[in-house]
């Protein structure tokens, strides 16, 4: 895992099966802002521009900057924010992705770890 967590998360040191690593946990300072972006975009009539304008009007900064539509698009399409449940498993499998984990591992308690590979 890299040393940078996606917006809305922070990395916390942990040990899993004797291996020191880091896990992502919600960042209390930014998780609600990230959640707000997703909630706003879930409304069918809301655009990236609408979200950017709302955040600017409210003085909400992300990484100490005003939001751009490009950042919002990138963030909202990042699979790291998805809950790894059976629906997500079927989504990736249905698009021809090679999923290493078993379907039973997609229990809705984790986020996915996605690797994009070139077509063989």
C-alpha positions in Angstrom: 0.0 0.0 0.0 1.3 3.4 -0.8 2.0 6.1 1.9 -0.9 8.2 0.6 -4.5 7.4 1.4 -7.4 8.4 -0.8 -9.2 11.6 0.3 -11.5 10.9 3.3 -9.2 8.2 4.7 -5.9 8.0 6.6 -3.5 5.1 7.1 -3.2 3.4 10.4 -0.3 1.0 11.2 -1.5 -2.5 12.1 -0.3 -6.0 12.2 -2.2 -8.8 10.3 -1.1 -12.4 10.8 2.3 -11.2 12.1 2.9 -8.8 9.2 3.3 -5.1 9.9 1.2 -3.1 7.4 -1.2 -0.2 7.2 -4.9 -0.1 6.8 -7.2 2.6 5.6 -9.6 4.0 8.2 -12.0 7.0 7.8 -10.3 10.3 8.5 -12.6 12.2 10.9 -11.5 15.5 9.4 -12.4 14.7 5.7 -14.6 11.6 5.6 -17.8 13.6 5.8 -16.7 15.9 3.0 -16.0 12.8 0.8 -19.4 11.3 1.7 -21.1 14.6 0.9 -19.7 14.5 -2.6 -21.0 11.0 -3.2 -24.4 11.9 -1.7 -24.7 15.0 -3.9 -23.7 13.1 -7.0 -26.3 10.3 -6.2 -29.0 12.9 -7.1 -29.7 12.4 -10.8 -29.7 16.1 -11.6 -26.4 17.0 -9.9 -23.3 17.5 -12.0 -19.7 17.8 -11.2 -20.0 21.5 -11.7 -22.9 21.7 -9.3 -20.8 20.0 -6.6 -17.8 22.3 -7.3 -20.0 25.4 -7.1 -21.6 24.2 -3.9 -18.3 23.6 -2.2 -16.9 26.9 -3.4 -20.0 28.8 -2.1 -19.7 27.0 1.3 -15.9 27.6 1.5 -15.2 23.9 1.7 -11.7 23.2 0.5 -10.1 19.8 -0.4 -6.4 19.6 0.1 -6.6 23.3 0.9 -7.9 24.1 -2.6 -11.2 24.7 -4.3 -12.6 21.6 -6.0 -12.2 21.1 -9.7 -14.6 19.1 -11.8 -11.6 16.9 -12.8 -10.8 16.0 -9.2 -14.5 15.3 -8.5 -14.8 13.0 -11.6 -11.6 11.1 -10.6 -12.7 10.7 -7.0 -16.2 9.6 -7.8 -15.0 7.0 -10.3 -12.2 5.6 -8.0 -13.2 2.0 -7.1 -11.4 2.3 -3.7 -14.6 4.1 -2.4 -16.8 1.1 -3.3 -17.9 -1.4 -0.8 -16.6 -4.9 -1.7 -19.9 -6.8 -1.7 -21.3 -9.4 -4.0 -22.8 -6.8 -6.4 -19.3 -5.3 -6.9 -17.8 -8.8 -7.5 -20.4 -9.5 -10.1 -19.8 -6.1 -11.7 -16.1 -6.8 -12.2 -16.6 -10.4 -13.2 -19.3 -9.4 -15.7 -16.8 -7.1 -17.4 -14.1 -9.8 -17.8 -11.9 -8.7 -14.9 -9.8 -11.4 -13.3 -10.9 -11.4 -9.6 -8.4 -13.3 -7.4 -10.6 -13.5 -4.3 -13.6 -15.8 -4.0 -17.1 -14.4 -4.2 -17.5 -15.2 -0.5 -14.7 -12.7 0.3 -16.9 -9.9 -1.0 -18.9 -9.7 2.2 -19.4 -5.9 2.3 -16.9 -5.3 5.1 -14.0 -4.0 3.0 -13.2 -1.9 0.1 -11.9 -3.6 -3.1 -8.3 -3.7 -4.1 -8.4 -3.4 -7.8 -5.5 -4.0 -10.2 -6.0 -3.1 -13.9 -4.1 -5.4 -16.3 -3.7 -5.1 -20.0 -5.6 -7.4 -22.2 -3.6 -10.6 -22.7 
